[in-house]
Amino acid sequence: MADNDKKQRFEKTVSGIQQRFGLKAIRPLKQTASEPIPHLPTGFPDLDAALGIGGLPHGRISELIGIPTSGMSTLALKIVASVQRQGGTAVYLDVPRTFDPDYAHRCQVNLRRMMLVHPYNVSQAIAMLPDFAVNGGFNLLVFDLPLFLQTSSQHQEQLSSALGRLLGSLHKSGCVLLFLTALPPTSDPSLSVYPSQAALPHYASLRLLLQKERWLYRRQDIRGYEAQVQVIKNKLGPAGHTVPLTITFNGTVKGDGAGVAP
């Protein structure tokens, strides 16, 4: 009888978790080992390969980190274009109001198929997260929130609480929640400026640090730049890889990887 009671309690616990967080939240290991993890390609094949699963994981939080001109916004826009090519939809929460429609168009983003949102303030933007990421039916939610705003004393606790409540529902919806964290401008960007109590490092499944290496010139004109993407956290694949990217300007913004450096 004791064994039967344990089995019934076990089955009840598993059933309760699956009802709250989805059928895929808990399953025997043999069912998951051979199944691909749903993901959104970044548009850069070498970066997708370095991430181990082929791109950004569905139903989880990812973060791009870098100073202005690091390539962070370009990568985010290429990811928006990638989800649109697959027939998906995206919403862009532009808290600092720095979104450039012309540059987004040159990154192959279809502006008519992307919702751009300008919240009145950070608190309103955080409050909007469940509506867009869980209830909105979007495949990708880009949340542009500079470091100094997300780690301010008035917003840090609000963001942490919102992300904690969001994780289970986000997994069910399958939406990719992508944060853009702009670091203070400096010649040597470092994660040391990130407060230890910040919420995103804890809740994000994937964190990528971007650094611009050099501008590319043709005569006196800038024709692009080279950047590096460092995988600093990856719950679903290997971390520690550094992927070089080349971004070129020629009417449109094109980019590719140049190999994976361990």
Phi, psi and omega in degrees: 000323181298318180295320179296321179297316179298318181296317180294319178295321178298312180297323179293320179295313179299316180297320179295319178295318181293325177293324182280320190242001178104156184296332183277356183293329180211121180209160175303145184301325182296338179278335185261338188299323186262356183270134177292147178275125179304136186207166177244116179300145181277344187094357177239101187305320181293324176292317178302319179294321181293332181284346173088330182249355177103005180156206180275133183289137174294149173070019181222172180260129174239156182222132170255132185233136177176163175280165174305141183073013179281345186104358182299311181294323178298314179299318179299317180292324176294328176290321175301314179298324180295316180292327178292323178297333179274004179088008181270178182235154183222152173231144185235111177271106187259081183293314181281356179058049179247006182297131181250103182301321181297315180293321178299319178298319179289344173271013179071022174279130175275101186296334180287342182251012178237134178266122178257126184239131176246092179296154179292326181202177183294318181301317178295320179298316179295320179295335180282344187308308181299324182296318182274315187284331185249314188259352187274346181075018179272152176272333183218132173238114176264125182242101181274105186220099182304155185302318185294338178275318183285341181251009175292153186301326183282341183249341186299312181292323179296317180293317180299316180296318181295316181293321178299319179286337189276336192304310182297315181291325178297320179298321179292318184288331181080002181291141173271117178260111186246115177268139171251114182251103179277122177278162175300138180302129179201156180286341182226082183299138182216147177284357180295340179281352180280120179299142183296334182268007181298150187280317189300317179304331180280316188272337183287135174278333183224130178228128182237131178255123181254139177221128176284133181268310181193155173281150175251129185244149165236108191057241181262359185262141174283123180251002179156198178201161175252140181222167175233141176245121179255127178276102185265343174207137181204101182288339187248005182196190182288148174242163177102343179291150172239125184247120176281139178236146174239122180248126181239148179249124177201068186082310173245169178256117182244153180207155175207166175265164181232029178112166182247124178258128181289000000 
